[in-house]
Amino acid sequence: RIAQDEGERRAIVNASKIRRKRQYPNKWDHELMDWFKKNGGKLKYARPDGRKDGSRRLIAEENINDEEDVILEVPFQITMNQMSVRNIKVGHTGRYLDEYIGGLFGKNQEWGLAAFLLFEISKGNNSKWYPMIRSLDMHILTSDVVKELEGTYVANRIRRWEEEAEDMHKFFEKVVGQKDHMGDVQGTWATR
């Protein structure tokens, strides 16, 4: 527990330093917007901006009075979804990602998307979605927060999420492991 508390303390200090340095929109945000527009995305009546706390946001540039006005158009081709998995080749086998993880979408859409995201994260800047993936942030509750939440609805919800994550991981290993004898896909989420 002492080591965990010390590790969390250091992580909080490091995260606050990083967050203070972070300014939005930054170079990666501009690259994300260029990628978005290059692939047919449209943003109207608003622009990307950042808050003092280091988070992203969109700022309205003018009033939007008509309910029919479209603010954000995201082309289907740049969304990560079950159909996208059908077009992604895996390794040197000539097989497609759908053959490995397509069934996960049938079991649970979130599980399929998680597997897809993990696979694309493992590709780094070779991923078609790299500009978007790079902009994702991850937030983890500290042990002090978890202790404070003990016995509440939120703590019960967190426990259920953790159990579902464990079930998802076991299902990945079982289903994908049977199809992926060469480790082309499963290696991307080998650890919990």
C-alpha positions in Angstrom: 0.0 0.0 0.0 2.9 2.4 0.8 4.4 1.7 -2.6 1.0 2.2 -4.3 0.4 5.4 -2.5 3.9 6.7 -3.4 3.4 5.6 -7.1 0.0 7.5 -7.2 1.6 10.6 -5.6 4.3 10.6 -8.2 1.8 10.0 -11.0 -0.4 12.9 -9.8 2.6 15.3 -9.7 3.8 14.2 -13.2 0.2 14.4 -14.6 -0.2 17.9 -13.2 3.1 19.0 -14.8 2.0 17.6 -18.1 -1.4 19.1 -17.9 0.0 22.6 -17.1 2.3 22.3 -20.2 -0.6 21.2 -22.4 -2.2 23.9 -24.4 -5.1 23.4 -26.7 -5.3 23.5 -29.6 -1.7 22.2 -29.9 0.3 20.7 -32.8 -1.5 17.4 -32.5 -4.9 19.0 -32.4 -4.1 20.9 -35.7 -2.9 17.6 -37.2 -6.2 15.9 -36.0 -8.2 18.7 -37.6 -6.2 18.5 -40.9 -6.8 14.7 -40.9 -10.5 15.2 -40.1 -10.9 17.7 -43.0 -8.8 15.8 -45.4 -11.0 12.8 -44.9 -14.2 14.8 -45.5 -15.1 15.9 -42.0 -16.7 19.3 -41.5 -17.0 21.6 -38.5 -19.3 24.6 -38.8 -20.2 27.4 -36.4 -17.5 26.4 -33.9 -13.7 26.1 -33.5 -11.4 23.9 -31.3 -10.1 25.6 -28.1 -8.8 24.7 -24.7 -9.5 25.5 -21.1 -7.1 26.6 -18.5 -7.3 23.2 -16.8 -5.8 21.7 -20.0 -9.0 20.1 -21.4 -10.3 20.4 -25.0 -13.5 22.0 -26.0 -15.4 23.5 -29.0 -16.2 27.2 -28.9 -19.3 28.5 -30.8 -18.3 31.2 -33.2 -21.8 32.4 -33.8 -25.4 31.7 -32.6 -27.1 28.7 -34.0 -30.7 29.4 -34.4 -32.0 26.8 -36.8 -32.4 23.2 -35.5 -31.5 22.0 -38.9 -28.0 23.5 -38.8 -25.3 20.8 -38.8 -22.4 21.6 -36.6 -20.2 18.5 -37.0 -20.2 16.1 -39.9 -18.1 12.9 -39.4 -17.8 10.7 -42.5 -18.5 7.1 -41.9 -15.1 6.2 -43.4 -13.2 7.7 -40.5 -15.3 6.2 -37.7 -14.0 3.2 -35.9 -16.8 0.6 -36.3 -17.7 -3.0 -37.0 -17.7 -2.4 -40.8 -14.2 -0.8 -40.7 -12.8 -4.0 -39.3 -13.6 -5.8 -42.6 -11.1 -3.7 -44.5 -8.0 -3.9 -42.3 -5.4 -6.4 -43.3 -3.5 -8.2 -40.6 0.2 -8.9 -40.8 1.5 -10.8 -43.8 -1.2 -13.4 -43.9 -3.6 -11.5 -46.2 -6.4 -12.1 -43.7 -8.6 -9.3 -42.4 -9.1 -8.2 -38.8 -12.8 -9.1 -39.1 -11.8 -12.8 -39.2 -10.3 -12.4 -35.8 -12.4 -10.0 -33.9 -15.6 -9.6 -35.9 -17.4 -12.0 -33.5 -16.6 -9.8 -30.6 -19.0 -7.1 -32.0 -21.7 -9.8 -32.0 -21.1 -10.6 -28.4 -20.8 -7.0 -27.3 -20.4 -3.9 -29.4 -18.1 -2.2 -26.8 -15.9 -5.3 -26.6 -15.5 -5.3 -30.4 -14.6 -1.6 -30.4 -12.2 -2.0 -27.5 -10.4 -4.8 -29.4 -10.3 -2.7 -32.6 -8.9 0.3 -30.7 -6.2 -1.9 -29.0 -5.2 -3.3 -32.3 -4.9 0.2 -33.9 -3.1 1.6 -30.8 -0.5 -1.2 -31.3 0.2 0.1 -34.8 1.2 3.5 -33.6 1.6 6.1 -36.2 1.0 3.5 -38.9 -2.7 3.4 -37.9 -5.2 5.2 -40.2 -6.8 6.6 -37.0 -3.5 7.7 -35.4 -4.3 11.5 -35.3 -7.5 10.7 -33.4 -6.1 8.0 -31.2 -3.3 10.2 -30.1 -5.8 12.8 -28.8 -7.5 10.3 -26.4 -6.8 10.8 -22.7 -7.1 8.2 -20.0 -8.1 9.0 -16.4 -7.6 6.7 -13.5 -9.1 7.0 -10.0 -6.6 7.1 -7.2 -6.8 4.7 -4.3 -7.9 7.6 -2.0 -10.8 8.4 -4.3 -11.7 4.7 -4.5 -11.7 4.5 -0.7 -13.9 7.5 -0.5 -16.4 6.0 -2.9 -16.5 2.7 -0.9 -20.1 1.5 -0.3 -21.6 3.9 -2.8 -23.4 3.3 -6.1 -20.4 4.5 -8.0 -18.1 2.0 -6.2 -20.5 -0.8 -7.2 -20.5 0.5 -10.8 -16.7 0.6 -10.9 -16.6 -2.9 -9.6 -19.0 -4.1 -12.3 -16.9 -2.3 -15.0 -13.7 -4.0 -13.7 -15.5 -7.4 -13.8 -16.7 -6.7 -17.3 -13.2 -5.8 -18.3 -11.9 -9.1 -16.9 -14.7 -11.0 -18.7 -13.9 -9.2 -21.9 -10.2 -10.0 -21.6 -10.9 -13.7 -21.0 -13.3 -13.8 -24.0 -10.6 -12.1 -26.2 -8.1 -14.7 -25.2 -10.5 -17.6 -25.8 -12.1 -16.5 -29.1 -9.3 -14.7 -30.7 -6.7 -17.1 -29.4 -8.4 -20.0 -31.2 -8.1 -18.1 -34.6 -4.8 -16.3 -34.1 -2.2 -19.1 -33.9 0.6 -16.7 -35.1 -0.2 -14.0 -32.6 -0.8 -11.3 -35.2 -3.8 -9.9 -33.4 -3.8 -11.2 -29.8 -0.4 -9.8 -29.0 -1.9 -6.3 -29.2 -3.8 -6.8 -26.0 -1.7 -9.6 -24.3 -1.8 -7.9 -21.0 -4.9 -6.8 -19.1 
